[in-house]
Structures are given as C-alpha cells and as structure tokens.
Amino acid sequence: MRGRRRGRGRPLARLVLAGLGLVAVLLGAGAALAAWRGGDTGDSGATTTADVITASPVAPSPEPPSPEPPPSSPPPSEPAEEDSPEATPHVPASGPGTFTTARAHGDPVGKGPLRRYRVQVENGIDISAKDAAAEIERILAHPRGWAAHGRGSFQLVSANADFVIRIATPATADKLCGAQGLDTHGELNCETVDGVVVNLRRWVLGSPTFDGPAADYRHLIINHEVGHEIGLRRHLGCSGPGRPAPVMMQQIKGLDGCTSNAWPYDKNGKYITGPEL
C-alpha cells in the first residue's frame, strides 16, 4: 500500500515541476517580446524599468499667456524748432516817432572830406541802436564802398554830426519823408534835409527784387543813401542785361535786366555805373 502511494506521488510532482518550468519560459518570452517592441519608439536608448518607476506624471502645460495688444502708434511728434522753417521777422507798422541815439564813437575811415554821422533807431522796435551803428560803420568801411575809393571819409559819432541815419517804422518813415514831399508808401527809404531815413521793413526784410539776404540789402540801402549825401543827386539805370546794377539805381523798383548789386565798386575796384535818369 505504501509503495503505490509513493509511485503515484512522483508523477504528480513531475507534472507540477514541468508546469512551473513552462510558466517560467512563457514569462521570459513575454518579457523579451516586450523589450523588443519597445525599440519602435525611435529613442536612441531603451526605457528602463527604473525610468518608468521614477518618472513623474507629466503635468498639463499651462496655457500660454494671452499676447499683449500691440502698443498704439504714438502720435506724430511735433517738429523740432530748429527744423522748422524760419519765421518771417515781425515788422511793426508804426512806432512812437521818438528815437534812441547810438552812444558810440568811431575812427574816421577812408580818404576825402570828412563826414560825421549819427545813428538813431526808433524806440519800441527790436533793434539795438548800438548794434545798428556798428553794422553801418562796417558797411561804410567795406573794401568795395565809397570810403575805400576816395569818395569821402566817414566817422561814427553820437553828437555834432553832419548827417543822421535814422531807422524808422514804415509809418514814421512815411511821415519824415513826406515832410520833404516824398511819398514812400510805407515801403521806401529816403534822403531828408538832415540825413537818411531807412524804412524798418527794408532793413529787416530786404527787397523782393534783390537776389540776396537782407544783410546784403542793408549794404545797398546805406551805399545808395550815403551816395546822395556825397553829392550823387541823380539816379542811374541799368547799363545792360546781365550786368550788375549800380547802387545809385532804385533797384527796389526793378532791375531792367541787371543783376542785384549792393556795392559801388566791383571786386577790381571799377565803379559800377549806368545811364543817368
């Protein structure tokens, strides 16, 4: 009886062992298959078990912040003052009719009979009498002017003058010139019994017929009016198309084919003349 029981037990044990072996084989094959199929992901290395265990779950990425609206275009900036066109200087139409005398005294310039002159500027206008006197002194001493060519010598003084150069507003200029029977229309300069009246408009703005800056036109004003002071009573005309206009020509009334010119003499010292009118 005991021998049979042992004999039956051995085959059963063998079956159990065989079954366990088969299970082990199947498990090993399954693991190998899983490892082989993991290579299809395209990663350069296989994912290890440790990788899987320690990897944290991927949190959903936060939504990107809404893009800020583009800043609105800034309003166009105002042009810089230095880039803006230069404003036309303001010339008051009238003034009080009183004058300030330049407190200045210069040396005589030129050769010939000495003529002393005083400079006055009407009150209330934006021109310094001292600055105006200094500019007139430079004009009369210019190398192409009267003094440089023996037509007289000139000296700036503040008293005991032989003639006066006044810079006046258009209304005052008209009044002073009108007293001599001259109609200057608020535009022109004139010679009076005691000197020269310069219309402020011409001194500041120049002339629309003159091809050059107002500073050059001031040379023409002084040279023309002082030309009368030294005895040139008659006005001159244009000597020919393209030639420089004489300073004794009334260039503000037209050039008649001549070119603008502010000096009595050319660069070679030749007097610029024309037909007497």
Phi, psi and omega in degrees: 000314180296323182296322179294318181300322180293319181297320178291326182293327183292313178301322181296318179297321179297319180298317179298315180297318179297319179296317178298321179297319180297318179300317180298319179298315181297319179297318179296318179296320180296319179296319180297318180298318179298319179295319180295320182288334178295341181287350181283355183287342180090358177289152181287336180232156180285147176283127182270165179297322179298324178299316183293319185291318187273347181295133177276149177298138183287121178283143179299133182293139180295150179296137179299143180298147179298134180298138178291140179297141181300142180298142180292150181299132179293149178297148180303134182286151177291139179299144178296148184301322183289343180269345183282152180299145182293131181287148177292129180301143179280132177241111178296142183287332183213167179213186185286346181083006175253158189228152172253131179270135177293123177275082184215155179215123182244174176274151176297142176234143176094182181235146180117186182304135182279131174235120179264138183229151177242145180247131177231144178234134181298140180292151175088003177248159189273052177224129178281132177299322180295316180294319179297319180296320179295321180292317179296321177299319178293322180298314182289341178264006183296143181301339179257013183268183183297314186297325183288350184236029171075017181267013179137161174243153187225144179221129177282128177223168176251353178207162179057047182271153174279330175207162184241137172253115182249134172255119189227154175297160182306317181293318179291321177299317178300320181293315181292319180288324179298330178295342177260008181081019182253132179259107185259358170056024181071011186234331193254164172265172177201168173254135179242179183295334182248010177154220188236137172248122179255122177290126182304325180299317179289323181295321184272318189259346187076209182227142178295341180268353184262124181271084181169170181289163180300328180298322177290323180296330177296328173299315181297317180304307185293316181295322179293309185289323177290332174302320175296322182297328182268008171111001179273090188279331186267146172278155180246159177252182180287136182272352179160150181304135177083354180271156179292139179288140176295151177291338178274009171270141176280081188294336179293339181269002179129153184257346177053037178097345177282170176256153181301141180205137184247000187238145180294331185236151177278184184294340179266005178086011180272134180292132181267112185235185180189179181293140177289143180254000000 
